[in-house]
Amino acid sequence: MDTDSSLEKLAEELVQFLKEKDMRIVLAESCTGGLLAKVLTDIPGASGAFLGGVVAYSDEAKEEILAVSRRDVVEFGVVSQRVVEEMAKGARKLFHADAALAITGVAGPGPSRGVEQGVIWIALSLSSGVMARRYVFEGARSEVRLHAAKTALRLALENILGQNI
């Protein structure tokens, strides 16, 4: 999938900002399948701000790699505030990073496990805390994934800049 210029611009802004602040970010992606990692690593010098990421597509990967609670996956569902917050906290801890972005949701086509297509949870974890937001995006699978990636980058920029957590 090709990325669009607005996604690339957001990624460049985030990398530049993090480098200026001497901060490192990591990712925990599910439905975006590494799209965020791709756009960040397309930027020359991104290693000064981006440590790495995990594409935790399965429940087991979320549990075993990111330390998401199996009980929470069962009780709240894999597409939930609780799980995305745990993904972000788990990734930040795993990589010893300053910040972590996590995304889980249903890109489609169609619903999954009773969750409608386009429902996405994005979380940002910083040392000051973790926050998560729910979004609903319209469009085909690739469009939902692109909207989710852009929104995650905007969320990171706005909240790290303002330290709103």
C-alpha positions in Angstrom: 0.0 0.0 0.0 1.3 3.4 -0.9 1.3 6.0 1.8 0.0 9.5 1.1 1.8 12.8 1.5 -0.1 13.9 4.6 0.8 10.7 6.4 4.5 11.2 5.5 4.4 14.9 6.6 2.9 13.9 10.0 5.6 11.3 10.4 8.3 13.8 9.5 6.9 16.3 12.0 6.8 13.7 14.8 10.3 12.5 14.2 11.7 16.0 14.1 9.8 17.0 17.2 10.9 13.9 19.2 14.6 14.4 18.1 14.4 18.1 19.3 13.1 16.9 22.6 15.5 14.0 22.8 12.7 11.5 23.1 12.3 8.0 21.7 9.0 6.5 20.6 7.9 2.9 20.0 4.8 1.3 18.4 2.4 -1.5 19.1 0.3 -2.0 16.0 -2.4 -4.5 15.3 -4.9 -3.6 12.5 -2.4 -1.1 10.8 0.0 -4.0 10.3 3.2 -2.0 10.5 2.1 1.0 8.5 3.2 3.4 11.1 6.6 1.7 11.4 7.0 1.9 7.6 6.3 5.6 7.4 8.6 6.4 10.3 11.4 4.3 8.9 11.1 5.9 5.5 12.4 9.1 7.1 16.2 9.5 7.0 17.5 9.8 10.5 14.4 8.4 12.1 16.5 6.1 14.3 17.2 9.2 16.4 13.6 9.1 17.5 12.1 5.7 16.7 13.3 2.6 18.6 11.1 0.0 17.0 7.7 -1.6 17.2 5.6 -4.7 17.4 2.9 -5.9 15.0 0.8 -7.8 17.5 -1.9 -9.0 15.2 -3.1 -12.0 17.2 -4.4 -12.1 20.7 -1.5 -14.3 21.7 1.0 -11.8 20.4 -0.6 -9.0 22.4 -0.6 -11.2 25.5 2.9 -12.8 25.2 4.9 -9.8 23.8 3.1 -6.8 25.1 1.9 -8.3 28.4 -1.8 -7.6 27.7 -4.0 -9.5 30.2 -5.8 -12.5 28.8 -8.6 -11.7 31.2 -9.0 -8.2 29.8 -9.0 -9.6 26.2 -11.9 -11.9 27.1 -13.8 -9.4 29.3 -13.4 -6.2 27.3 -12.5 -7.5 23.8 -9.4 -7.1 21.8 -10.8 -3.8 20.4 -11.2 -1.9 23.6 -9.8 0.9 25.6 -8.4 -1.5 28.2 -6.5 -3.6 25.7 -5.1 -0.7 23.7 -3.8 1.0 26.9 -2.1 -2.2 27.9 -0.6 -2.5 24.5 0.9 1.0 24.7 2.2 0.5 28.3 3.6 -2.9 27.4 5.5 -1.6 24.3 6.9 1.4 26.2 8.1 -0.9 29.0 9.5 -3.5 26.5 11.6 -1.0 24.7 12.4 1.3 27.6 11.0 4.2 25.6 9.8 7.7 26.4 6.5 7.2 24.4 4.5 4.5 22.8 1.6 4.6 20.4 -0.7 1.6 20.1 -3.5 0.8 17.7 -6.1 -1.9 17.6 -9.4 -2.1 15.7 -11.3 -3.5 12.8 -10.1 -2.4 9.4 -12.5 -4.7 7.6 -14.0 -5.8 5.4 -17.0 -6.2 7.6 -17.3 -6.6 11.4 -15.1 -8.9 13.5 -16.0 -10.4 16.9 -19.1 -8.1 17.1 -17.1 -4.9 16.4 -18.1 -2.9 13.4 -15.6 -2.1 10.6 -13.9 1.1 11.1 -13.9 1.1 14.9 -10.3 1.9 16.0 -8.8 2.5 19.5 -5.5 4.5 19.7 -3.5 4.9 22.9 -0.5 7.0 23.8 1.7 6.1 26.8 4.1 8.6 28.3 5.8 8.6 31.7 3.1 10.9 32.8 0.3 8.4 32.0 -1.6 6.7 29.3 -4.6 7.9 27.3 -6.8 6.3 24.7 -9.4 7.4 22.3 -12.0 5.6 20.2 -12.5 6.5 16.6 -14.8 5.3 13.8 -13.5 5.7 10.3 -15.4 5.2 7.0 -14.1 3.5 3.9 -12.4 0.4 2.6 -9.8 -1.5 4.6 -6.9 0.5 3.3 -8.7 3.8 4.0 -9.5 2.8 7.6 -5.8 1.8 8.1 -4.6 5.1 6.6 -7.0 7.2 8.7 -5.9 5.3 11.9 -2.2 5.9 11.1 -2.7 9.6 10.5 -4.8 10.0 13.6 -2.3 8.2 15.8 0.5 10.5 14.6 -1.7 13.6 15.2 -2.6 12.3 18.7 1.1 11.8 19.5 2.1 15.2 18.2 -0.7 17.0 20.1 -0.2 15.2 23.4 3.5 15.0 23.5 3.8 18.7 22.5 1.3 19.7 25.2 2.0 16.9 27.6 -1.7 16.5 28.0 -1.6 13.2 29.8 
